[in-house]
Amino acid sequence: MNGSERKIGISEIVGTARLKTGEVQSAYRALRQLLCARCGNVIKTDDYFTRKPLSGISIPLSPRCRACVPFELTLVEEAEKKTSELLKSLLTPDEKETIKTRSDEETEEKFLSRLGPALEKTRRKK
């Protein structure tokens, strides 16, 4: 299958959308042209939109353009930048505290020192 035959998705989640009501939903970026399920306007490729669940279905499927559902967009990259310094320091490994990896010889030596006596007893019985 070459590049032109490759199927492309409809949309991708790019961040969060804060609606005027204060509700927070996922924000999507259109990967191809879509129609707004509410007004019928075209949602162009690379435009941002939200989705609304259809009745009886908990998964949001129905695309809504920004004209129908105005929202403030927060992209995932922007949200990652707002991570606190404390959280960054906890998640970033220190160069001083690198985990020492043992060689195969050290591992075998430790293994035999702990399990050696038990292994010898089982060998004598046979």
DRENDO-1510 file (C-alpha; in Angstrom, 1 decimal, always signed):
<recs>
REC; n; res; u; v; w
REC; 1; MET; +0.0; +0.0; +0.0 .
REC; 2; ASN; +1.5; +3.3; -1.0 .
REC; 3; GLY; +1.1; +6.7; +0.7 .
REC; 4; SER; -1.9; +7.7; -1.4 .
REC; 5; GLU; -3.8; +4.6; -0.6 .
REC; 6; ARG; -3.2; +4.8; +3.2 .
REC; 7; LYS; -6.4; +5.4; +5.1 .
REC; 8; ILE; -6.5; +8.6; +7.2 .
REC; 9; GLY; -8.4; +9.0; +10.4 .
REC; 10; ILE; -11.1; +11.5; +10.9 .
REC; 11; SER; -9.7; +13.4; +13.8 .
REC; 12; GLU; -7.2; +13.3; +16.7 .
REC; 13; ILE; -7.4; +14.6; +20.3 .
REC; 14; VAL; -5.1; +17.6; +20.6 .
REC; 15; GLY; -6.0; +19.0; +24.1 .
REC; 16; THR; -8.9; +20.3; +26.1 .
REC; 17; ALA; -11.7; +22.7; +25.3 .
REC; 18; ARG; -13.2; +24.8; +28.1 .
REC; 19; LEU; -16.7; +25.7; +27.0 .
REC; 20; LYS; -18.5; +29.0; +28.0 .
REC; 21; THR; -20.6; +26.9; +30.5 .
REC; 22; GLY; -17.3; +26.0; +32.3 .
REC; 23; GLU; -17.5; +22.4; +31.1 .
REC; 24; VAL; -14.2; +20.8; +29.9 .
REC; 25; GLN; -14.2; +18.4; +27.0 .
REC; 26; SER; -11.7; +16.9; +24.7 .
REC; 27; ALA; -10.6; +19.1; +21.7 .
REC; 28; TYR; -10.1; +17.5; +18.4 .
REC; 29; ARG; -8.2; +18.5; +15.2 .
REC; 30; ALA; -9.9; +17.5; +11.9 .
REC; 31; LEU; -7.7; +15.3; +9.8 .
REC; 32; ARG; -10.1; +15.7; +6.9 .
REC; 33; GLN; -13.2; +17.8; +6.1 .
REC; 34; LEU; -16.1; +17.1; +8.4 .
REC; 35; LEU; -19.6; +18.5; +8.7 .
REC; 36; CYS; -20.8; +20.0; +12.0 .
REC; 37; ALA; -23.7; +17.8; +13.2 .
REC; 38; ARG; -25.5; +20.9; +14.5 .
REC; 39; CYS; -25.4; +23.6; +11.8 .
REC; 40; GLY; -24.0; +21.6; +8.8 .
REC; 41; ASN; -21.0; +24.0; +8.3 .
REC; 42; VAL; -17.8; +22.5; +7.0 .
REC; 43; ILE; -15.1; +21.8; +9.6 .
REC; 44; LYS; -12.0; +22.2; +7.5 .
REC; 45; THR; -8.9; +20.0; +7.7 .
REC; 46; ASP; -6.7; +21.1; +10.7 .
REC; 47; ASP; -9.6; +23.1; +12.3 .
REC; 48; TYR; -10.4; +22.4; +16.0 .
REC; 49; PHE; -13.8; +21.2; +17.2 .
REC; 50; THR; -15.5; +19.3; +20.0 .
REC; 51; ARG; -17.8; +16.3; +20.0 .
REC; 52; LYS; -21.1; +15.7; +21.7 .
REC; 53; PRO; -22.4; +12.2; +22.8 .
REC; 54; LEU; -25.4; +11.0; +20.9 .
REC; 55; SER; -28.4; +10.0; +22.9 .
REC; 56; GLY; -28.0; +6.4; +24.2 .
REC; 57; ILE; -24.2; +6.4; +23.4 .
REC; 58; SER; -21.7; +7.5; +26.0 .
REC; 59; ILE; -18.9; +8.0; +23.5 .
REC; 60; PRO; -18.9; +11.5; +22.0 .
REC; 61; LEU; -19.3; +11.0; +18.2 .
REC; 62; SER; -21.2; +14.1; +17.0 .
REC; 63; PRO; -18.7; +16.8; +15.8 .
REC; 64; ARG; -19.5; +20.4; +16.7 .
REC; 65; CYS; -17.8; +23.4; +15.1 .
REC; 66; ARG; -16.5; +26.4; +17.1 .
REC; 67; ALA; -19.4; +28.6; +15.8 .
REC; 68; CYS; -21.9; +26.2; +17.5 .
REC; 69; VAL; -19.9; +25.4; +20.6 .
REC; 70; PRO; -17.4; +28.2; +21.3 .
REC; 71; PHE; -14.5; +27.1; +23.5 .
REC; 72; GLU; -11.1; +28.1; +24.8 .
REC; 73; LEU; -8.5; +25.6; +23.5 .
REC; 74; THR; -5.6; +24.3; +25.6 .
REC; 75; LEU; -3.2; +22.2; +23.5 .
REC; 76; VAL; -1.5; +19.2; +25.1 .
REC; 77; GLU; +1.9; +20.7; +24.5 .
REC; 78; GLU; +0.8; +23.9; +26.4 .
REC; 79; ALA; -0.5; +21.8; +29.3 .
REC; 80; GLU; +2.8; +20.0; +29.6 .
REC; 81; LYS; +4.7; +23.3; +29.8 .
REC; 82; LYS; +2.5; +24.3; +32.8 .
REC; 83; THR; +3.8; +21.3; +34.9 .
REC; 84; SER; +5.0; +22.4; +38.3 .
REC; 85; GLU; +8.7; +22.5; +39.0 .
REC; 86; LEU; +8.2; +20.1; +41.9 .
REC; 87; LEU; +6.6; +17.5; +39.7 .
REC; 88; LYS; +9.4; +18.0; +37.1 .
REC; 89; SER; +12.1; +17.5; +39.7 .
REC; 90; LEU; +10.4; +14.3; +41.0 .
REC; 91; LEU; +10.0; +12.8; +37.5 .
REC; 92; THR; +13.4; +13.8; +36.1 .
REC; 93; PRO; +16.1; +11.3; +37.2 .
REC; 94; ASP; +19.2; +12.8; +38.9 .
REC; 95; GLU; +22.5; +12.0; +37.2 .
REC; 96; LYS; +24.0; +11.3; +40.7 .
REC; 97; GLU; +21.3; +8.7; +41.5 .
REC; 98; THR; +21.8; +6.4; +38.5 .
REC; 99; ILE; +20.9; +2.7; +39.2 .
REC; 100; LYS; +24.0; +0.5; +39.2 .
REC; 101; THR; +23.6; -2.5; +36.9 .
REC; 102; ARG; +25.2; -5.7; +38.0 .
REC; 103; SER; +27.3; -7.8; +35.7 .
REC; 104; ASP; +26.3; -11.3; +34.9 .
REC; 105; GLU; +29.1; -12.6; +37.2 .
REC; 106; GLU; +27.9; -10.6; +40.2 .
REC; 107; THR; +24.3; -11.7; +39.6 .
REC; 108; GLU; +25.4; -15.4; +39.4 .
REC; 109; GLU; +27.5; -15.0; +42.6 .
REC; 110; LYS; +24.6; -13.5; +44.5 .
REC; 111; PHE; +22.3; -16.2; +43.2 .
REC; 112; LEU; +24.6; -19.0; +44.3 .
REC; 113; SER; +25.3; -17.5; +47.7 .
REC; 114; ARG; +21.5; -17.4; +48.5 .
REC; 115; LEU; +20.3; -20.6; +46.8 .
REC; 116; GLY; +23.6; -22.6; +46.6 .
REC; 117; PRO; +23.0; -24.6; +49.8 .
REC; 118; ALA; +19.4; -25.5; +48.7 .
REC; 119; LEU; +20.7; -26.5; +45.3 .
REC; 120; GLU; +23.4; -28.7; +46.7 .
REC; 121; LYS; +20.9; -30.6; +49.0 .
REC; 122; THR; +18.7; -31.4; +46.0 .
REC; 123; ARG; +21.6; -32.6; +44.0 .
REC; 124; ARG; +22.8; -35.1; +46.8 .
REC; 125; LYS; +19.4; -36.8; +47.0 .
REC; 126; LYS; +19.4; -37.8; +43.3 .
</recs>
